[in-house]
Amino acid sequence: MNAARKTLVVFDVDGTLLDSAHAIVAAMTEAYVSHGLVAPGRAAIVGVVGLSVGEAVAELSREQPDHPLDSIGTAFKTSFSRGLAEAPHQSGLYEGAADALANLAARGDVLLGLATGNSRRGVERFIGQFGLEGVFVTTQSADDAPSKPHPAMLQQAAIEADVEASDVVMIGDTSFDMGMARNAGARAIGVSWGYHEPDRLLAAGAERVLGSFAELLQALGLPDPAEAA
């Protein structure tokens, strides 16, 4: 353990830092239609954001056991990547996200991480697109661990950051994020602007749900440098 105790703040990506609903819905819809299948509705697709692609497709096709899950998942990834290549700026950071990351990264008592259902390639693309190289001491993807809410992503993040589980705080927009934190013995803080309703986040274990990134420092229990100056 580090001599000076630090808080590892781990962010989800889609629905927490990145407003990507339109791109995800479009890609998943195309994936189903390309197989001659009726695409799930927007609410259903948004509801599984946060799961790994395989888990998400399985959930969306739960009542259709004959669906070719692996092929649909591959088609989703292809469509999503193509959409980003054709319109790289169709998904942007939520208001306040960039400042929150910059302010936390500048602190000596905080370490930052990512834990997302995206692929490793998607994580690297996200970091590169928004100039976040060097910001995160640990990044966990769907290629590194079982899908949320399994605790492995946060367990691995804690090891890589050299902190205890009790010093990890997960920031996310879905019940999967909150469940992962609970299963890992970490704190869980939800955000209200993502894909699951606040009541669902609280029921899944969120200690509170933020209305904006401006509330983050207080929720983390960290001193505000502006007030100390």
Buried (B, 14 or more C-beta within 10 A) or exposed (E): EEEEEBBBBBBBBBBBBBBBBEBBBBBBBBBBEBEEBEBBEBEBBBBBBBBBBBBBBBEBBEEEEEBEBEEBBBBBBBBBBEBBEEEEEEBEBBEBBBEBBEBBBEBEEBBBBBBBBBBBEBBBBBBEBBEBEEBBBBBBBBEBBEBBBBBBBBBBBBEBBBBEBEBBBBBBBBBBBBBBBBBBBBBBBBBBBBBBBBEBBBEBBBBBBBEEBEBBBEBBEBEEEEEEE
